[in-house]
Amino acid sequence: MNRIVGAAILAISSLLTVNALLEEMPMPVELESCLQSFKLKNNITNIVGEKLFTFCLNNFLWKTERIRWSGYNVTQADLDYFNRLVDRLLYFRPQEETRTKRQTGPGGRRVPFPPTGRRIRREYRRLPDPERALYHRLINELKVRGIYDLFANLHQGIVINSAHMGPSFLAWHRVYISLYEEALRQLSPQVSLPYWDSTLDFDMADPSESIIWSSAFLGNGDGVVVRGPFAGWTTPIGPLMRNTRSESRLISKDDVNNILSQCRHADILMPTAQAQNDIEMIHGSPHNWVGGQMSMLNTAAHDPVFFMHHAFIDHIWWLFRIRQRQVCGINPATDYPELTTGGDLHHPLRPMDGLSRFLNIDGFQDYWETLWFTYEPSPTCSPQFPDCGSPYLFCDGTRCISRTRDIIGEFVPRGMDGEMNARRAMGEAQNMPPVGPKFIALGSDGRSMSDTMGRTGMLTDVGGSSRRAQLGSVGRRKRSAENELNSAQTTQLPLKTNPSSTPQVVSKPELTPGNSLNKPIQNTFFVNGVADVKEWVFVPVQVIHIKPKEDKFSVYPVVSGKADFNQDFYSISSPALDARIKQGHPKEFSNCKADPSGAAQVVLQSVGINYMGRYSEFAIIDSRLPIASSMVYIGVKNPTNGMSQAIISAHDHCGRVCQPQCIVHGSSPPSYKPCSGAIRLSSSSPKMYGDTIGDAILDIWHWSGNNPKNSIDDIQMVMVCKKDDAWPWN
């Protein structure tokens, strides 16, 4: 580590005794092996460090089954019920027996037909308001009946291994979302599963302000979901919640183009695809961007966003298969990547876990596209054709971009008024008819847990509609979905302003002051099957940020009465400092840009090694200064009932990975060395954590008279964040 970084750490940290009970430990072998495998073909200059580490971390969790816990996996009774449901959803039409023989699947097996017929999937914002309202209502109907939770619970356990990290990823999810869609259409064949094209939001200045996250669409994206069609939902880890834009990013058009530049499935699927073309790796970013349940594999499907996101991934695959036929001269149905062992979970002739009526290869067959569904292309525009086909999209002359939620009069109140309104909204949600699982005899075992609501922004109602009455009509009235659609209003939602179809010239999206920092992260406080803040303790971690030299803030020194526009005041340094700060050219998020205010975020995360649970937090850094620091209190499982092992990692707003530094025990003066970020934490005295955030703060701040004094005696880990292209996981 550079001397200046060491000096900065020494100036703000002091040595712990050697009997400290928060200790570094080696990185788990599986995680280290994954990182090393990427090092052989990639480096930090051609792949974003945060993206790579997240992939390997999830890979480690999936393969070691540390994501499981007792009582949460799908029971055999659940699977039996689901198979009976599938048998009712699928059938072979007797009058078309000749056709089914002609369209056989692998091994001569007959082809399944969708009972409700072929459907067209459209981008979510292209749905007319009545159809979108019906779609929301039908999802709630599935929730009330317990069918939604049954589908969501399939996306866990062994499925995490057999439907991810290999060729069957696309196939399994195609069958999965198609059966889910058919369950919706059994209630009303007038709906189909829309897809959420997140590239339309990626191009916004702030995607978290998209109309998608309004009560007329998916509901709020900042904390516990208290507005919209899914307000008040419960999941196996507590209330439905989101933390949009707290980490990662959405899919860009460049990502899609990279995938569509390839010809073979092996070029876009693990384990053979290059990172920039890997559709599964690309698909993971919006999962983490939405946050909450969506960011965890075992719970992702409990947020209805999941199915629309995967419909978009399937839409990209649909485009890829068209390219295979028309450009590459390849039959998609037979282009299943080769595997080295017949016992592989992704073997083409292995039955799909949870969907045992199908083989992995079945998802590659053409009959899904010829008999089950097709896609309406994602909205596009040009100067000659500036209409995006939806009042919720606008054309900037060359591309369609989502409108913000204020176009329909919604906004996020600030301060105490927003807090009080959010609490009123949660009170309304708690008075609604229950939307929990209905099939207790088939394995529902108290998986829905309550939680207190954290601080969250509040969205106002649209059109004066009553959410309570809307959901109540699902649970209390027997009314056909077709009548619901026919009786719904036929006009679009009232817009705050009248969107023009003429092109609107906008500059390249930039984050404006005051918008670049996120709201506080709403954690689930879920660990080993229990959602309770008392199951967590808080460890102080210091973040040291070294400013990239190219970051400027348009503040100029004044010399002899004149502003010197050739220099940036915050970039003026001493030769000695400049000589010690070295930087490289690591790959960064494409939308990376310093906030004009100088405020920046560094996101930290702890993930359990010997327990199921994760915790996220961010540090606010003054990125104007050459070197700045901040303190974060990161959650780890309470070690009272046994030692906790976790991995703590950090990255800045550009996706650059921070280097963990652990104290060298016995050094005097204290010094730090690079470490893996993996720690062991015990409850023996002296404790190296706080039972609450307040306790952890008191370990760092001590009172001298009436004023607090910073002693930071209990810091054992420091995250050093700098623009470096050296491999950070040596």
Secondary structure as GFF3:
##gff-version 3
##sequence-region A 1 730
A	DSSP	alpha_helix	3	12	.	.	.	ID=ss1
A	DSSP	beta_strand	22	24	.	.	.	ID=ss2
A	DSSP	alpha_helix	29	39	.	.	.	ID=ss3
A	DSSP	alpha_helix	49	64	.	.	.	ID=ss4
A	DSSP	alpha_helix	76	89	.	.	.	ID=ss5
A	DSSP	three_ten_helix	94	96	.	.	.	ID=ss6
A	DSSP	alpha_helix	97	102	.	.	.	ID=ss7
A	DSSP	three_ten_helix	106	108	.	.	.	ID=ss8
A	DSSP	beta_strand	119	121	.	.	.	ID=ss9
A	DSSP	three_ten_helix	124	126	.	.	.	ID=ss10
A	DSSP	alpha_helix	129	145	.	.	.	ID=ss11
A	DSSP	alpha_helix	147	154	.	.	.	ID=ss12
A	DSSP	alpha_helix	159	162	.	.	.	ID=ss13
A	DSSP	alpha_helix	168	187	.	.	.	ID=ss14
A	DSSP	alpha_helix	199	202	.	.	.	ID=ss15
A	DSSP	three_ten_helix	207	209	.	.	.	ID=ss16
A	DSSP	three_ten_helix	211	213	.	.	.	ID=ss17
A	DSSP	beta_strand	222	224	.	.	.	ID=ss18
A	DSSP	beta_strand	234	235	.	.	.	ID=ss19
A	DSSP	beta_strand	238	239	.	.	.	ID=ss20
A	DSSP	beta_strand	241	243	.	.	.	ID=ss21
A	DSSP	alpha_helix	253	260	.	.	.	ID=ss22
A	DSSP	three_ten_helix	265	267	.	.	.	ID=ss23
A	DSSP	three_ten_helix	275	277	.	.	.	ID=ss24
A	DSSP	alpha_helix	279	290	.	.	.	ID=ss25
A	DSSP	three_ten_helix	292	295	.	.	.	ID=ss26
A	DSSP	three_ten_helix	300	302	.	.	.	ID=ss27
A	DSSP	alpha_helix	305	323	.	.	.	ID=ss28
A	DSSP	pi_helix	324	328	.	.	.	ID=ss29
A	DSSP	three_ten_helix	332	334	.	.	.	ID=ss30
A	DSSP	beta_strand	351	352	.	.	.	ID=ss31
A	DSSP	beta_strand	355	359	.	.	.	ID=ss32
A	DSSP	three_ten_helix	360	364	.	.	.	ID=ss33
A	DSSP	alpha_helix	367	367	.	.	.	ID=ss34
A	DSSP	pi_helix	368	372	.	.	.	ID=ss35
A	DSSP	beta_strand	373	375	.	.	.	ID=ss36
A	DSSP	beta_strand	393	395	.	.	.	ID=ss37
A	DSSP	beta_strand	400	402	.	.	.	ID=ss38
A	DSSP	three_ten_helix	405	408	.	.	.	ID=ss39
A	DSSP	alpha_helix	415	430	.	.	.	ID=ss40
A	DSSP	three_ten_helix	440	442	.	.	.	ID=ss41
A	DSSP	alpha_helix	467	476	.	.	.	ID=ss42
A	DSSP	alpha_helix	481	487	.	.	.	ID=ss43
A	DSSP	beta_strand	526	527	.	.	.	ID=ss44
A	DSSP	beta_strand	530	531	.	.	.	ID=ss45
A	DSSP	three_ten_helix	533	535	.	.	.	ID=ss46
A	DSSP	beta_strand	536	546	.	.	.	ID=ss47
A	DSSP	beta_strand	558	559	.	.	.	ID=ss48
A	DSSP	beta_strand	562	563	.	.	.	ID=ss49
A	DSSP	three_ten_helix	569	571	.	.	.	ID=ss50
A	DSSP	alpha_helix	575	580	.	.	.	ID=ss51
A	DSSP	beta_strand	599	608	.	.	.	ID=ss52
A	DSSP	beta_strand	614	622	.	.	.	ID=ss53
A	DSSP	beta_strand	627	637	.	.	.	ID=ss54
A	DSSP	three_ten_helix	639	641	.	.	.	ID=ss55
A	DSSP	beta_strand	644	652	.	.	.	ID=ss56
A	DSSP	beta_strand	659	663	.	.	.	ID=ss57
A	DSSP	beta_strand	672	674	.	.	.	ID=ss58
A	DSSP	beta_strand	678	681	.	.	.	ID=ss59
A	DSSP	alpha_helix	693	700	.	.	.	ID=ss60
A	DSSP	beta_strand	701	704	.	.	.	ID=ss61
A	DSSP	beta_strand	707	710	.	.	.	ID=ss62
A	DSSP	beta_strand	717	721	.	.	.	ID=ss63
###
